[in-house]
Amino acid sequence: MRPIASDITGARRDLDAALNRDVNPDMHVRHLRVCGREASVYFADGLVSADMMQHYILQPLMALRDVPIAGDLPREIASAVWACDVQRAEDVPAAAEQVVNGRAVLIVDGMPCALGFDARFSVRRGISPPLTERVVLGPHQAFNEALRDCITLIRRILPTPDLIGEMLPIGTRCPTPLCMLYLKGVAEETTVSRVRARLEGVDAQQVLSIGALSQLLEDRPYSLIPQFVLTERPDRAASMLLEGQVVLLMEGSCQALVLPVSLMHLLHTPEDTSARWQYGTFLRLLRIGGMLLSLVLPGLFAALVTFHPQALPVALMTSVLESQAAAPLSIPAEALLMLVMMGLIGEASTRVPQAVGATLGTVSGLILGSAAVDAGLTHPLMLIVVAVASLGSYAAPDYALGLAIRIGQLLVLGAGSVFGVYGVVLFLVAGTVRLCGLTSLGSPFMAPLAPGRRHNPDLFTRMPIWMQRWRTWLTAGEDENRSPMRRWDRRKP
């Protein structure tokens, strides 16, 4: 790396070449005198605030125009400038990196380094409600694409100095700012060290999104089930920090990546905690039942009709056979066709403009379903089965888990169409064994069920919040104080 030249002419030439100023018209320079010496300030148009440059950097520097300084020149200049943050750059690449990151870089004749003043400015989206994790009860705030805003949202929820935010840029050629958040004394040191080691082991020229980063950190990249949680809600990220997990935030991404996780984290929603425990338990069991029904219903229906018709009621089987006699496709082919059609409708309603998305999904489902029945391609019962299965997949709280269930539908359908109910059962057993063997950042994915761990009574059911006092298996240290939360109620332990 080339050091900053001591003479101003050489320093300007090196920095002009590093910033490609001959072809980059947005790389600007302002020449002036500081302490009786020639100086230059480099900055990128659009990345710095004009007010910050004018009032907090250029004016203080011009006030030093003819002021002689006999001591440490960089220190004296840094103390005279009103910018809140000043960083030294000992070489030309470091100085150029500060310019493209929105700092104003000062070089002075005879000064062996460059000074970067924080004058960053960016066009950012405001704090808006969540798009994919909507709730009725609870906060209605979501992350945006500005890393500093995302960190601030979490620090407002957890105002404690034990909330540690380590800045770890990711990417070798085009580094992207990344923040690793964890609660000191709550997150295990081994977990934090493992996340840090994996981030340092990512050898990619650039990582453009938090979703791409998750694929570089997960334990089993070929697994269908996600081994991480992507959330756009600050309150959910804060709750996972309290459980001893690590949260990763990246500049330009409006979601937080949480590691490690278990299957239970993929099944819970932020609304479960805000609602009373009876309501939360009912909604959680309804979601889990819908997801299981979505996974097995098409394959089980095809298996029963094709291989085990005696297991169905006579009236139902008679209706299916009468409808099937006029249909040109077999039951498995009908189920596959309808599942693909419903998936296509869901994908299309997501990609079209929001104003017509809901209308497109509803109208397309009604029209295509009715047309398929009238044309004799399928029968009404198959349409009901596929509709229920599709609704169950959309009930998954996690978007990646919902996609995994929709892919699993097709696999269960194939197993049931070839091997009958036995194929469905074997597939579910193999899937359960696979889940028990998965890990997330080295932690068992099915914990605290397999292997068993002491835990809060908040798994498939959500017991009253005043009973949830155990630390999770991911946290460090001993269990917290067992004193009752409802101290005013003497009837409660």
N, C-alpha and C positions, 0 to 999 in steps of 0.2 A: 504494500500500500504506500502511495506517495504521500509524504508529509506535507503540511502546509508550508509553502515557501516563505522565507523571511522577508523578501522584498515584495512589494505590493503588485508589481508588474507580473512576476511569475505566479503569484497566488491567483490573480485575476485570470491569467491564461489557463491555469490548471482547472480552476472552477468553471470557467466558460466551457472548456472541453468536456468536463464531467457532466455538465448539465445539458450539453448539446445546444447551446444558446444560438448557434448559427441556424438551426432548423426548428427550435422550440420557441415560438414567439411569446409564450406565456411565462417564460423564465426571465424575470426582470431583475435589474440591478440599479441601485441608486448610489452614485458617487458623492462623497462628502469628505470633510476634514474632521478628525477627532484627535484632540490633544496635540494639535499642531502637525499631524501626520495625515497622509493620504489614506482613505478608507473607502470601503464599498459594502453595501448591504444587498444581499441576494434574497429574493423571495419569489414564490410562484403565484401568479395571478389566479384569484379564485380560491386559493387555499388559505390565505391570510386575511385578517380583518383590516380594512382600511383605517378604521378608527384606532385600533390597537397600534398599527404601524405609525400613524400620525402623532398620537398623543403620548404613547407610552414607550416608543422606541426612538423615532426620529427626533422629536423635540428634545429629549434628554441628551441624545448624542450630539445634537447641534449646540447644546449648551456647553459641551466640552470642547468646542471648536479650537480654542486657543488656550485651554487650561493645561499647563504642564503637569505631568505626573511622573514622579521619580521612582515610585515603588513598583509593585507588581501590576503591570498594565492590564492584563485580563481581569484581575480581581477588582481593580479600581473602576474599570468600565462597567463590570457586572453590578457593582454596588450602586452606581450612579443611574443605571437604567431602571425604569419603573416596572418592567415586565416581571410577572410573578415567578417565572421559571426560566433559568438560564443553564444551558448545557455546553460544555466544551467539546470541540471536535479537533482531534490531534492530526487527522489526515484528510485528504481530499474526498475519498469516498464517504467518510462519515459526515463531512460537511454537506455533500450533495444529498445524502439520505435525509438529513434534517430539512433541507429545502423542500424536497418532494413530500415530506410529511407535514408541511405547513408552518415551518419555523422561518424566521428571518435571521439569516446568517451574516455575521459581521466579520470582515477581515480588515486588519490594520497593518500598515507598513511597519515592519519590525516586530510584530507580534507573532510568536511561533505557533499559534493555534487560532482557531475560529470560535466565535461565540454564537450559539443559536438561541434566539429569544422566542418564547412561546407567543405566537400571534395567530394561532390556528382559528380558522372559521370554516364551517361546513353547513351546507343546506341539509336540514334534517327533517324527518317526519315527526309530527307531534305525537304525544302519548294518546293512543286510541284504544278502543275496546278490543279484546281478543277476537280473532276471526275464526279459529278452529276449536278453541276451548271456551266456549260461551257457557255461562252459568246464570242461574236465576238469583241465587244467594251468593254473596261474596264480592270482592273487588272487581271492578271492570277496567282494569289497566293491563296493558300488554307492553312488551319490549318493543323498541324500535331499532333502527339500524345503527344508531350512534352508540358506541361502546360506553362512553362516559355516562350517557343517560341510563343505560341498562344497569351499570354499577350503582348509580345513584338510587334507582328504584329499589334495589335490594337493600342498600344501606339504610334507606328510610324505614324499611320493615324491620331490619335487625340493626339498630343503632348501638353497636358494641365494638370496642377496639379489638375484640377477639375475632372479628370477621376479617380474615386475611385475603387480600387480593394481589396475587403475584402476576406481574406482566411478563408474558413469555411469547415473544413474536414467533409466528409459525411460517415456514417457507424460507428457502435458501436464496432464491433469486429476487422474489418480490415478497418480502416479509409482511405479514398481516398481523396487526396488534391483537393479542389474545390475553384474556385475563382468567386466571384460575382462582376461584373463590372457595374457601373452606373456613370452618369455624375451629379455631385453635382450642384444643382440649376436648373437642367433641369428635372431630374426624380422626381416625387412626392415622398414625404417622406412616404406617406401611401403605395405606391407601393413597395418601398424598404423594409419597415417594414413588409409588407405582405410576400414578398419573403423570408426574413430572418426568419420569424416565421414558414413558411412552411418547410424550410430547417432544422430548429432546431426540428421540429415535425416529421421528418422522423426517424422512429425507425426500421432500418434495419441493420443487421449485416454487410452487405457489399453491395455496389452499384457499379456494375462493368462497367457500361456504361452510357453515357449521355441520351440515349434512355430509359434505365430503370429508371433513375431519373425523366424524364419527366412524366412517368406514375405514379410516386408517388406524383407529384405536381399538376396535372391537376384537374380542377374543376369537370368535368363530365367524369369519366373513362369509362362509357358505351356508350358515344357518338361516332358515326361513324366519325365525322369530327374532325381532330386534333385541339387542342386549344393551340398550341405552334408552333414555327418555329425552325427547326433544319437547320442550315446553316454551310457550310464549307468555306465560303468566309469572310475574315476579313473586306472587304469594306462594305459588307452588314450588318455585325454585328455593324460596326461603325455608319452606317446610322441609324440603329435602336436605338443606344445609343443616337444619336442626337434628336430622337423623344421622348425621355423620357422613353425608355424601359430598362429592366434589362437583362444583358447577363451573362449566367453561362458557365464557362469553367471547364472541369474536366481533371485531369491527365489520360492519356491513351485513350482519346476520341478526334477524329479529327473533331468534330463538336461543334458548340456553340448552346446553348439552349436559346431562346429569349422569355421572358414573360413580360407583357401580349401582346397578338396580337389580330388582328381582321381578318375578312375574306379578307379584302383588302391586308393585308400583305402576305397572301397565294397566291394571284393572281399576285403580282408584281414580277419582276425580276430585278437584278442589272443593266442589259443592258438597261432598260427603261430610266434610268436617263442619261446614257452615250450617247444614241442616240438622235438625234433631235426630237422635240416633235411630228412632223408629223409621223415619223417612229415609235416612241415609242407607239403612240396611235394606229396606224394600227396593230402593232404586238400584243399589249395587247388585242384589240378587237378580233383579229383572235384567240388568245389563249382562251379567254373566250367563244367565239362562238363554238370553237372546243370542249371545255369541256362540255358545255350545250348539244351540239349535241351528244356527246359521252354518256351522261347520259340518254337521252330520246329516241334516234333514234331506238335502237332495240325494246324497249317496244312499242313505238308508231307505228312502222311498223307492229309488231305482232297484235296490237289492231285494226289497220285499216283493215288489210287483214282478220282478223277473225270476227270482229264485225261490221265494217263500210266499206264494200267494195265499197259502192256507193260514198264514199269520194275520191276515187282514179280515175284517168283517165281510160277510157275504155280500151285503148291499153295496159296500164301498168297492169291493173287488169287481162286482158286476158292472158298476158304473164306469170303472176304469177300463175294463175290457171292452165295453160297448163303445166308449170314446176312442180307444186305441185301435179298434177294428177299422175305423175310417181314416186314421192318421197314417201318413206315409212313412213316418220315422218311428224308430224304437223308443222305448222309455229313456234309456241313457242318452240317446242322441237328442231327444226333446229337451231333457234337462240341461245338457251341454249348450244347446242353442239358446235356451232361455237365460241361462246364467251369463253367457257372453253378451246377450242383448241387454240385460239389466246392468252389467258392468259398463257397457258402452254408453248407456244412458247416463249413468252416474258420472263417468269421466267427461262426457260432453257437457253436462250441466255445470261441472266445475270449471271448465275452460272458457265457456261463453261469458259475456259480460254479466255482472251480478244482477242487473235489473231484469234479465230474462232467464237467469239460471234456474230458479225454482219453477217457473212456469214451464220451461222446456222439459225438465225432468218429469213433472207431473203429467203434462199433456202427452209426451212421448211414451211414457209407460202405459197410459190408458189406451192410446190409439194403437200402438204396436201390439199390446196384449190382446185387445179386442180383435184386431185384424188377424192375429195368429190363430185365435180360436175360431173365428168365422171361416178362415181359409182351410181349416182342418189340419194345420201343422202341429197343433198341440190341443190338449183338453183343459178345461177350466181348473181341475184339481192340480195339474202340474203348474199352472200359472200361480195358484195360491201358494204352493210349496216354494217356488222360486222367489216370489215376492216376500214371503216371511223370511227366507234365508238371506235375501238382500238387506232387509231392514235390520236383521240381527248383526250383520257385518258392519253396518253404519252406526250401530250402537256402541262399538268399541271406543273407549275414551282416547286411545292412542291411534293416530293416523296410520303409523307403520304396522301396528298390530291388526288394524282393520284390513289392510292390504294382505297381510299374512293369512288371515282367515279366509279372504276371498280366493287366494291361491290354494289354500288347504281344501276349500270346497271342491275344487276340480280334482284334487288328488283323492279325496274320499269318494267322490263320484266314480272315479276310475276303479278304485279298489272294490266298491260295492257292485259295479257293473260286471266285473270279471269274477270275483270270488264270493259275492253275496254278502250276507250279514257277517260271515266269518272274516271276510276281507276288511269290512268296516271296523270290526273289533280289533283285529290284528294291527290295523293302521293306528288306531287310537292308543293301543298298548305301546307300539313302537314310538309313537309321538311322545307319550308320557315318559318313556325311558330316555328319549333324546332330551327332553326338557330337564330331567333330573341330572343329566350329564353336562348341561350347559353351565358356563360361568360368565360372569360379567366383571371384568377387571380382576379376575382371579377369585371372586366371591361366588358361592353357589347360587345359581339362578332361581332355584325353587325354595331357597330358605325363606322363612323359618319352618317350612313344612318338611322339606327333605334336603339336607339333614335338619333335624329338629333343633330349634333355637328358642330361648325364652323371648317372648315378644309381647307387644301390646295386644289387647283383644280387638284388633282392627285388621282382620284379614278378609274373609268372605262376608262376615257380618261386622257391623260397626257398633260396638257397645258404647254406653255413655262416656262422654269425654272425660269425666272425673275419675273414671276407672283406668284411663290410659296413662300410666305413670312409669312404665318400664322403658328403659332405653332400648333401642333396637340393636340387632346383632352387628350393625355397622359402626356403632359409636365406640369411642374409647372411654376408659374409666369405669367406675362403679355405677350402679343404678342410682338414679337421683333420689332425693328425699321422698320417703313414702308417706309423708304427712298428707292428710286429706285435702283435696282442692276446695271442697265445700265445707269450710271450717264452721260456717254458721249453722250447718245442718248436723246436729249431733246424732241423728239416726244413721248417718253414713259412716263407714269405717275410715 
